[in-house]
């Protein structure tokens, strides 16, 4: 959905293996930075699963800076900007195909901070991405771990008395891969957070614990830099395959099972490029109202809502005495003299009076219809056997 729709910010939500993103289309924007108006605080609010829409990140489709077809920028849920995201670029490709009515076989030349990436839409709706070559030189990852006997940065890392032997690889962003006997036995919340900021990784790092089931079958858990535990990480799956192959634990092609599902990674021996194949699915379209004024914090989880009022400039964190009006006040206001929702209701009313509700709904409806027609058309045309 194009974002330049009057004063509202239109978005589409997509997910790849449960890794979910808000997609903003600024390919036709004269001044994308001005139109989006995104700063770390606003990104954090948008990605908040209670006060915002909810997501692991925000992805912008922008005009290219070089000779690519478009440029991708991705912001993590904490507001920081990432160099690349494998699940994110699959979602971007599916979003572009659904928006423009593209058919299987369509490829895109996408500029990222990690270099040129080339996703391709397959006939079964999956997306295959040429992820380029891995970075195995320490200062390219970056990491201070030295090159080990497996030909990539290796070493032991200690955090709070626990020692982990791991290997590092870069996919335009840094990754630490740690083989373990059983991924379910790892305290991911504790050790993922500690290893992300380990001094051996000056730009922080994504952390992946991997269990080997077979030469062509790996299981991994993900701690993403800037996002915490996520259901999947495409660049992390690529880095994990590279590390496991170099360590003698896997073949050059394997299925990697993540909490959100499976990815198929192939490390081509001739080109040295990694190819990632996996799903990407639409979730919903919506609009965010203007961000200029202080605005509403929804009383309930906002996921699935097509119209959302804007955030306050500084979101007010929940306090112990706060109440959820949607639950506590079903039989009447519990704080008539100090209602926590009164200001929010007034701002919603002002928004609806200044702009037709039909206009807001039409933005989401028109895009949803066009996107649905594109999907139906593509699915009907691609009813043959699954793509290799």
C-alpha positions in Angstrom: 0.0 0.0 0.0 1.4 3.4 -0.9 1.9 5.6 2.1 1.2 9.0 0.5 -2.5 9.0 1.2 -3.2 12.5 2.6 -2.3 12.7 6.2 -2.4 9.0 7.1 0.4 6.5 7.0 -0.7 3.4 5.1 1.0 0.1 5.8 0.8 -3.7 5.1 1.8 -6.3 7.5 3.6 -9.5 6.3 5.2 -12.4 8.1 7.8 -15.0 7.2 7.9 -18.0 9.5 6.3 -15.8 12.2 8.9 -13.0 11.8 6.5 -10.1 11.1 7.1 -6.7 9.6 5.2 -3.5 8.7 5.8 -2.7 5.0 5.7 0.9 3.9 5.8 1.7 0.2 7.7 4.9 -0.6 8.9 4.0 -4.1 6.9 6.9 -5.5 7.5 9.4 -2.7 9.2 12.6 -3.7 10.8 12.9 -0.2 10.5 9.5 1.6 12.2 10.7 4.7 9.8 13.5 5.1 6.7 11.4 4.3 7.5 8.6 6.7 8.7 10.7 9.5 10.2 7.7 11.3 12.5 8.1 14.2 13.6 5.4 16.7 10.8 6.3 19.2 8.1 6.1 16.6 9.4 2.8 15.3 9.4 1.4 18.8 5.8 2.5 19.2 4.7 1.0 15.9 6.3 -2.3 16.7 4.9 -2.4 20.3 2.4 -5.3 20.4 0.1 -3.5 22.9 0.4 0.2 22.2 1.1 0.0 18.5 0.5 -2.4 15.6 3.0 -5.0 16.7 6.0 -6.4 14.7 9.6 -7.4 14.7 10.5 -4.5 12.5 9.5 -1.9 9.9 10.6 -2.2 6.3 10.7 0.7 3.8 10.6 0.2 0.0 12.4 3.3 -1.4 13.7 4.6 -4.7 17.2 3.2 -5.5 20.4 5.1 -4.9 22.3 3.2 -7.5 21.3 1.1 -10.5 19.0 -1.3 -8.6 15.3 -1.4 -8.9 14.5 -0.3 -5.4 16.1 0.1 -2.0 15.2 -1.6 1.2 15.7 -0.1 4.7 14.8 -2.1 7.8 14.4 -0.9 11.3 14.4 -3.3 14.3 11.7 -3.2 16.9 14.0 -1.3 19.2 14.4 1.5 16.6 17.8 0.6 15.4 18.5 0.1 11.7 19.7 -3.3 10.5 21.9 -3.9 7.4 19.7 -6.8 6.1 17.1 -9.3 7.0 16.4 -12.5 5.2 12.8 -13.0 6.3 12.3 -9.3 5.8 13.4 -9.3 2.1 11.2 -12.3 1.4 8.3 -10.4 2.9 9.2 -7.3 0.8 9.3 -9.4 -2.4 5.8 -10.9 -1.7 4.5 -7.4 -0.8 5.8 -6.0 -4.1 4.3 -8.9 -6.0 1.0 -8.5 -4.3 1.0 -4.7 -4.8 2.0 -4.7 -8.5 0.3 -8.0 -9.6 3.6 -9.7 -10.5 3.6 -13.4 -11.5 6.0 -16.2 -10.6 9.4 -15.8 -12.0 9.6 -12.1 -11.2 12.8 -11.0 -9.6 13.8 -7.7 -8.0 17.2 -6.0 -7.8 17.1 -4.8 -4.2 19.7 -2.4 -2.8 20.4 -3.0 0.9 23.1 -1.8 3.4 24.5 -5.3 2.9 24.7 -5.0 -0.9 22.5 -6.1 -3.8 20.0 -8.9 -3.0 17.8 -10.6 -5.6 14.6 -12.2 -4.4 12.5 -14.3 -6.8 8.8 -15.2 -6.6 8.2 -19.0 -7.1 5.1 -20.7 -8.4 4.1 -22.0 -5.0 4.2 -18.5 -3.5 7.5 -19.1 -1.7 10.4 -16.7 -2.3 13.9 -17.7 -3.2 16.6 -15.1 -2.5 20.2 -14.9 -3.7 21.8 -13.7 -0.4 25.2 -13.2 -1.9 28.5 -14.4 -0.4 29.2 -14.8 3.3 31.8 -12.7 5.1 34.3 -14.9 6.9 37.1 -12.3 7.6 36.9 -11.0 11.2 36.8 -7.3 10.4 34.1 -7.8 7.8 31.7 -9.6 10.3 32.8 -7.6 12.4 34.3 -9.5 15.3 37.6 -9.7 17.2 37.5 -13.5 17.1 40.5 -14.8 15.2 40.3 -17.1 12.2 40.3 -20.7 13.4 41.1 -24.1 11.9 37.7 -24.2 10.1 38.6 -21.1 8.1 36.2 -18.6 9.8 36.3 -16.6 13.1 36.2 -19.0 16.0 36.7 -19.0 19.7 35.3 -19.5 23.2 33.1 -16.8 24.7 32.4 -16.5 28.4 29.4 -14.7 30.0 28.5 -14.9 33.7 30.7 -17.9 34.2 29.3 -19.9 31.3 31.6 -20.7 28.3 30.4 -21.2 24.7 32.4 -22.3 21.8 31.2 -20.7 18.6 31.9 -19.4 15.1 31.1 -16.1 13.5 30.0 -15.3 10.0 28.6 -12.2 8.3 25.7 -11.9 5.9 25.9 -8.1 5.8 25.1 -8.3 9.5 27.0 -10.1 12.2 26.1 -13.6 13.4 27.4 -15.9 16.2 26.7 -19.6 15.7 26.9 -21.9 18.7 26.5 -25.7 18.2 24.8 -27.4 21.2 23.5 -30.9 21.9 19.9 -29.7 22.4 18.6 -26.3 21.6 15.7 -26.6 23.9 18.0 -26.8 26.9 19.5 -23.4 26.2 18.4 -20.4 28.3 18.0 -18.2 25.3 16.6 -15.2 27.1 19.6 -15.0 29.4 22.5 -16.0 27.2 21.2 -14.5 24.0 21.0 -11.1 25.6 24.5 -11.4 27.1 26.2 -12.7 23.9 24.5 -10.0 21.8 26.6 -7.4 23.5 29.8 -9.4 24.0 32.9 -7.3 23.5 34.0 -9.7 20.8 31.3 -8.1 18.6 31.8 -4.3 18.4 28.6 -3.8 16.4 26.7 -6.3 18.6 25.6 -9.6 17.0 22.7 -12.0 16.3 23.0 -15.2 18.3 22.0 -18.7 17.1 22.1 -21.9 18.9 22.1 -24.9 16.6 21.5 -28.6 17.0 22.5 -31.1 14.3 20.0 -33.8 13.4 21.8 -34.8 10.2 24.1 -33.5 7.6 21.1 -32.0 5.7 18.9 -31.2 8.7 19.6 -28.6 11.4 17.5 -27.1 14.2 18.2 -23.6 15.5 16.9 -21.0 18.0 17.3 -17.3 17.3 18.2 -14.2 19.3 18.1 -11.3 17.0 20.1 -8.2 17.6 17.7 -5.4 18.5 14.7 -7.6 18.7 15.4 -10.5 21.1 14.0 -14.0 20.6 12.2 -14.3 17.2 10.6 -17.1 15.4 13.0 -17.0 12.4 16.0 -15.2 10.9 16.9 -15.7 7.3 20.4 -14.2 7.4 20.9 -16.2 10.6 19.9 -19.4 8.9 22.4 -18.7 6.1 25.2 -17.9 8.6 24.3 -21.1 10.5 24.6 -23.3 7.5 28.0 -21.7 6.6 29.4 -22.2 10.1 28.1 -25.8 10.4 29.5 -26.7 7.0 32.9 -25.2 7.8 32.9 -27.0 11.2 32.2 -30.3 9.5 28.7 -30.6 10.9 26.5 -30.3 7.8 26.5 -30.5 4.0 26.3 -27.4 1.8 22.5 -27.7 1.5 20.2 -28.3 4.4 16.8 -27.7 5.8 16.9 -25.5 8.9 14.0 -25.8 11.3 13.3 -22.6 13.3 10.5 -22.0 15.8 8.4 -20.4 13.1 9.0 -23.1 10.4 11.6 -24.3 8.0 14.0 -22.6 5.6 16.0 -24.3 2.8 19.5 -23.0 2.5 21.9 -23.9 -0.4 25.5 -22.7 -0.4 26.5 -22.9 -4.1 30.1 -24.2 -4.4 30.7 -22.5 -7.8 29.4 -18.9 -7.1 30.0 -19.0 -3.3 26.5 -17.5 -3.1 23.9 -18.6 -0.5 20.3 -19.2 -1.7 17.5 -19.1 0.8 14.0 -20.4 0.1 11.0 -19.9 2.4 7.5 -18.6 2.8 6.2 -15.0 3.1 2.5 -14.3 3.7 0.3 -11.2 4.0 -1.4 -10.6 7.3 -3.4 -7.4 6.9 -3.5 -3.8 5.6 -4.1 -0.8 7.7 -3.6 2.9 8.2 -2.0 4.9 11.0 -3.4 8.4 11.6 -1.2 11.5 11.4 1.8 11.6 13.9 1.9 15.3 14.3 -0.3 15.5 17.4 -0.4 13.6 20.6 -2.8 10.7 20.2 -4.3 7.5 21.3 -2.8 4.5 23.0 -5.3 1.7 22.2 -6.7 0.0 25.3 -6.3 -3.4 23.7 -3.8 -5.2 21.5 -3.9 -3.3 18.2 -3.0 -6.2 15.9 -5.6 -6.8 13.2 -7.0 -3.3 13.5 -7.3 -1.4 10.2 -7.6 2.1 11.7 -5.3 3.2 14.5 -5.0 6.7 16.1 -1.5 8.1 16.4 0.8 7.8 19.4 1.8 10.4 21.9 5.2 11.9 21.3 6.4 10.1 24.5 4.2 7.0 25.1 3.2 6.8 28.7 4.2 3.5 30.2 1.7 1.5 32.1 1.7 2.3 35.8 0.7 -0.1 38.6 -2.5 1.8 39.3 -3.6 2.0 35.6 -6.6 0.0 34.6 -7.7 -1.5 31.4 -10.9 0.3 30.6 -12.0 -2.3 28.1 -12.1 -4.9 31.0 -12.7 -3.0 34.2 -15.2 -0.5 33.0 -17.7 -2.7 31.1 -20.4 -1.7 33.6 -19.4 1.9 33.9 -16.4 4.1 34.3 -14.4 3.3 37.4 -12.7 6.7 37.5 -15.2 9.3 36.4 -13.1 12.2 37.8 -9.8 10.9 36.4 -10.6 8.6 33.5 -7.4 7.4 31.8 -9.3 7.0 28.5 -11.0 10.4 28.4 -8.3 12.2 26.5 -7.9 9.3 24.1 -11.6 9.3 23.3 -11.5 13.1 22.7 -8.6 12.7 20.3 -10.4 9.9 18.4 -13.5 12.0 18.1 -11.4 15.0 16.8 -9.7 12.7 14.3 -13.0 11.3 13.0 -14.5 14.8 12.7 -11.6 16.1 10.7 -11.4 13.2 8.3 -14.2 11.0 6.9 -14.1 7.5 8.3 -15.0 6.3 4.8 -11.8 7.8 3.6 -9.7 5.9 6.1 -11.5 2.6 5.5 -11.3 3.1 1.7 -7.5 3.4 1.9 -7.2 -0.1 3.4 -10.1 -1.6 1.4 -8.9 -0.5 -2.0 -5.4 -1.8 -1.4 -6.7 -5.1 0.1 -9.0 -5.7 -2.9 -6.2 -5.0 -5.4 -3.7 -7.2 -3.5 -6.2 -10.0 -3.2 -7.0 -9.9 -6.9 -3.3 -10.1 -7.7 -2.9 -13.1 -5.4 -5.9 -14.9 -6.9 -4.6 -14.2 -10.4 -1.1 -15.4 -9.6 -2.3 -18.5 -7.8 -4.5 -19.4 -10.7 -1.7 -19.0 -13.2 0.8 -20.9 -11.1 -1.2 -24.0 -10.4 1.5 -26.3 -11.8 4.0 -28.4 -9.9 5.9 -26.7 -7.0 9.1 -24.8 -8.0 12.4 -26.5 -7.4 
